[in-house]
Amino acid sequence: MLYRRHLRIKVLQALYSWYSGVNDDLPKSENELLTGINKLFELFVWQLSFILELKQFAAMRIEDNKRKFYPTEDDLNPSLKFVENRVFTLLEQNKDFEKKKKLFKVKWTDQQETVRKFYSKLQSADFFKKYLAKPTSSLEEDRKLMVKIVDILLADFDLLKSFYEEKSVFFTDGYDLVNILLIKFFDTISEKFGPLTDLPPIFTTENEKVNDDHDFVEGLFRKVIRHEEESTEIIKAKTKNWEFERIPLMDVILLRMAIVELQEMKSIPVKVTLNEYIEMAKFFSTPKSKIFVNGILDNLIREFKESGKINKSGRGLKE
């Protein structure tokens, strides 16, 4: 379910903690990295369940409104479009989702006020009013509503964030990333997501014995630390006009990760590595880091190719 960029970001964060001295126990650091990634799946299930809880709350509200002393026409004949959203039906029928909710002990009984406040925000949203007003109904339309709920409302709902902060530090760190995963899930869900379909795993698995993404994360983290001295010398040789100690730590880590990918990761194209670390420098380091990292990596790639240090197996991977 996670893209490789997301995995690189998680490795980057773990390495930053390592080199900042927050954690100097390698097995413990590696375990926390993998635990943090696996916890994303648990949070994913919680978030799916929260969205489904909105349906339950809306259905209860509809019934309560019908029992008013003086119900309005809308109370007596409400729109059922939201509670009959096809995505809800697919989730409710899915056995793996129910199994995972039990495994993670997901319950919202004590958080009905949180649910009520979120539902109130949803009712006030223009996109929700337009959804209810549209006479037609389709799975595509229902999916788009779910994407908007996550992207527009869930992303900035502080009350829910506070609830997750009390449950796990990993939930706090993973909140934004899990919302991206939710959008991806809702954007692609179809009628093929049946009762026996498994929820998408965090790590991509090619077969029962090989987990490429898990191996990628573990290998990248270990090899950056293992080859620290070697990569430091490589970076120093290309930054003679700078004092190495004054180069932002984040830039150094990004370069070390890129060097490992170029020299150790046989199946990752050179262009992918170059583009990924330029983009990560743009978002996670200084305003000038994108240009700096780009320049250093361009020179290193040229030098590595000439000296045969780029170890790739596959057509076009060295280009």
N, C-alpha and C positions, 0 to 999 in steps of 0.2 A: 504493500500500500504506500509506503514511503518512497519518494523519489530519491535518487542518489544524492541530489543536492541537500535534501533534508538530513541524510545520514552524514554527509560531510560537515554540516553545521553542528550536529551533535558531537562529532569527533573534535571539531574546532573548539567547542565550548569545554570539552573535557581536557583537551590539551592546554587550553588557556588556564584552567584551574591548576593543572599540573605544573606548568612553568611559572605560575604566580605564587607557587608555594602553598596553595590551599590544601593540596593533598599530595604527599610524597610517597605514598604506598601504591606501587604499580598494580598489584592484584586488586586492591580495593578500588583504585581509580577505574580500572577496566570493568570491574563488577558494577560500579555505579553508572558507568556509561551504558552498559547493556541493560541494566535495570531501568534506567531512565527511558530508554527506547521502548522496552517492553511495557512500561507503565503507560505509554501513549495509547496502547490498545485498550487498557482498562479504562482510561479516561474517554476514549472513543465510545465505548459501550455506555458509560455514564451519560455522555452527551446525547447519544441516540435515544436513550431512555428518557432523558429530560424532555426532548422534543416530542416523544410519544406521550409523555405525561400531559403535555398541553392539550392533546386530543381528549384525554380523559377528563381534564378540567373543563374544557369547552362543552363536552357532552353533559357533564353534571350541571353546568351553568344553564344550559338550554332547558333541562328538566326543571330546575329551580324557577326559572322565569315563567314557565307554563303554570306553576302553582301560585303565582302572585294573586292577591285579592282582585286586582284590576289589571290583568295582563293586556298588553297592547297587541295589535295585529302581528307585529314582528315577534313578540313573545310566543304567540300561539302558532305562528307559521314561520319559524326561523330558517335561515339558510343552513343546510346541512353539508354544504360543499366542503368546509374545512374538516369536519369530523369524519367525512367519507373520503378524504384524500387517499388516493391509491397507495401512496408511499406508506402511510400508517398501516394499511391492510397487509402490505407485503412484509413489514416488520413484525406485526402481530402474529403472523402465521409462520414466521421463521423459527425453527427449532434451535438453531445455533445461537441466535440472539437471546432466546429465553434461557438457554443453558448458561451463557456467559453472564447474564444478569444475576442468576443464582450463584454462580461461581464468585462474582465480585460483590455479592450481597447488596445489589443496587436497590435502594428504596427511597421514595420521595415523601413518605408519610409525614415526616417532621418538617418538610420544606414547602408546605402548601402555600405559605405566604409568598415565598420566592416565585413559585409557579404562577400565583395570582398576579403578582406585579409584572411578570414577564408577559403574561397573556394580555394584561391591560395595555402594555406597550405595543403588542402585536395588533390589538384592535384599533389602535390609534394610527398605525402605519398606513400611509397612502397605498403602498403596494398590496397590502392585505385587503383594503377596501375595494381596490380594483379587481382583485382576485375573486372576491365574493360577488361582485356586481356582474362579472362576466357570465353570461348564460351557459356557455359551453364548458365542457370538462374533459380533460385528457390526462394521461400519465405525464406527458411532457409538461403540461401546465402545472400539475401537482409537484413535479420535481423542481421546477423553477421557483415555486413558492418556498420550498425547503431551502434551496440555495440562498434565497434572499433573507430568510429568517436567520440563517447562520451568518451570512456576510454583513447584514445591516444591523441586526439586533443582538445576536448572541456574542459577537466579537467584543462589544463594549458593555456587556451587562455585568457591572461590578459586583452586584449582590451574589451572583452565581460564582464569580471568581473568588470571592471571600469564603464561600462555602467550601470550595475546592482547596483553598489555602489551608484550611483546618484539617483536611483529609490527608494531603500528601504534598511535600515540596516538589515532587516530580509532576504533580498535576498543575502546580503553579507555573513551572517552567515550560510545560507542554501545552498550555491552554491555546495559544495562538496557532501552533502547529496542528493540533487536533482539529481546530476549526477548518483549516485548509483541507485536512483529510475528509472531514464531513462534507465539504463542498464537492470534493472529488467523488465521494461515494454517492451523494444525491444526484450529481450531474450525470452519472452513468448507470444508475439503478434502472432495471427493466423488468419485464414480466418473467425473465429468466431467473430472477432472484426468487426462487421458490422456497417452500418450507424446508427442504433438505440442503439448501445452498449454505455453505460456510461463509461467515463474515470474512472480508478480505484480511489476510495477515499483515502484520507490520513489515516483516521481512519477506522478500521475494524468494521463493523456493523453486528451484528448477526441477528437482526430483526429491524423493524421500530421503536421500542420503546427502544431498548437497544443498546448502543454503548460501547462495552467492552473496546476498546482502549482509548477512551475519559475518561471513568470512571477510568481506570488504571492510566492515567497521572494525573488527578485531585486528585485522592485518594492518590497516592504516594507522590505527592508534599505537600499536606495538612498534611498528617499524619506524615511525617518526621519532619515538623515544630512543629506540635501539641505535638508530643512525644519526643521533643528534650531533656528535662531533664531526662526522663526515659532512653533513649538510651545512653545519656552521662554517666550515672551511670553504665550501662551495659558494655560499652566500657572501662571505668576506671577500673572496676573489673577485666577485662581480660588483662589490660596493666599496671600492677602495677610496672613493671620494666622500664616504660617510664613515663616521665612527659606528662600529657595529652595535655598541651598547646604546646608541641613541636612536637606532631604528626601532619604530614601534613594535612591541612584542607581538601584536596581532599580525603584523606584516611578516615577521620572522616565522611565525607558526604557519601561516598560509604558504610561504615559500617552501618550508620543510615538508609540508603535506604534498605540495605539487611535485617536489623532487622525488618523493617516494612513489607517487603515482607514475611519474615518467619512467623511473628506473625499475620499479618492482611490480607494478600492476599490468600484467601482460595484455589484458583484454580491453583496457580503457584507451580510446583514441587520444592522441596527443592534443588535437583541437579541443576535445571535450575538457580535458584537464586545464588547458590554457583558459578557455572561456569561463569555466566554473570558478576558478580562483580569482580571476579578474572581477567577476560579479560579486563574489564574497568579500573581496577587498573593498568594493564600492559600498557595501551595506554594513560591514562590521568593523571597518578601520577608519582612518583619517580621510579627509577630503582628497588628499593627494595620493593616497595609497593605491588607487586603481591604476594610475599612470606608472607609479613606481613598480608595482608587482608585474604589470604588463611588460615593462621594459626589461626587468631582470629575467623574467621567464622567456621572453623572446630570445635573449642572448643565450640562456642556458639550453634551450631547445636546439638552437643552431649548433652549439658546442657539443651537446650530447649526441646529436646525429652524426657529426663529423667524427667523433671518437667511438661511436658504436655503443654508447652507454644507454640508449633507449631500448629497453627490452620488451618488444611487442610481438605477439604472435597473431597474425590475421591480416588479411588484405586491407590496405588503406589505413591501418591504425597508426602508422608513423607520420602520416601527412599532417 
